Amino acid sequence: MAEGTDRREGAGAGSDQRVRITHITSYRYDRAVALGPHRLMLRPRESREHRLLAFDLDISPAARVDWSQDVAGNAIASALFESPSDTLTIHAEAVVELSAPAWPVFPIAASAIRYPFFYSADDRTDLGALTLPQYADAAERLSDWAEGFVMGRPTDTLSLLKDLSNGVAVQIAYESRETEGTQGPLETLDRGWGSCRDFAVLFTEAARTLGFGARLVSGYLYNPGGDQLGSAAAGSTHAWAEVFLPGAGWIPFDPTNRAIGSANLIPVAVARNIQQILPVAGSFAGADVDRSVMDIVVKVEDLPPAAPGR
């Protein structure tokens, strides 16, 4: 994104927009393999801005699916397979109603409007590791980089976080990357480029060095205008971050698109570490067998408004 572009607070999705999300992950193997347990994070999270109207999960070959919630409240589907197969297809479909405002107002508590501030003892305890950087940085390079966005002490808290998010987008070039894995924050700074998940990790880690409680989010980008980074169509998988501010709670920041708020974002899972929110994770076993083909198809489609009274 060119320097100077202003992605204002979540401009995009209006109120009560219904969308259908189709997420298909397919694997083909050289020969039949024994499929190990698979952990699936595909069911969108619900909130006052995201209402899940329908969800369906279809897996081939047939599997026993057990549902649970992890420590962050994410919905986890655990799939267990009985028969060997040379293919695996995981088809998830969800209908979600979006009502996040395009211009959100965050009721930040008076005690946290100015940075630096102190979390209450209870908040600090509950946030725990979410306030601590997860990547080694003995020379404190990331901390020094983040400090460059602090215009003074005290300074406006929300403006600081916006500047930090915008700074990621200005200093790091966006490049889509289909390969697995995520760059560490220092690796992203050194390379000067990254994908949405690299942007999210860099922002989250930088916010933590400044003392904020922050977590990573995986989900979908709703992009009806086709003008946002991370998706060439109406939608795609996406990663961003949330920062906890007293009074306002968890505030979404999408550094890839310099956006703040939930408009255009459909969360599926939140966690301390990006590796904890992979949509599909599992294993297979077979002699001299390599995973030959992996294919992922994601569509986010507009649906007509619900009938009155529904």
Secondary structure, 3 states (H helix, E strand, C coil): CCCCCCCCCCCCCCCCEEEEEEEEEEEEEEEEEEEEEEEECCCCCCECCEEEEEEEEEEECCEEEEEEECCCCCEEEEEEECCCEEEEEEEEEEEEEECCCCCCCCCCCHHHCEECCCCCHHHHHHHHHHHCCCCCCCCCHHHHHHHCCCCCCCEEHHHHHHHHHHHHHHHCEECCCCCCCCCCHHHHHHHCEECHHHHHHHHHHHHHHCCCEEEEEEEEEECCCCCCCCCCCCEEEEEEEEEEECCCEEEEEECCCCEECCCCEEEEEEECCHHHHCCEEEEEECCCCCEEEEEEEEEEEEECCCCCCC
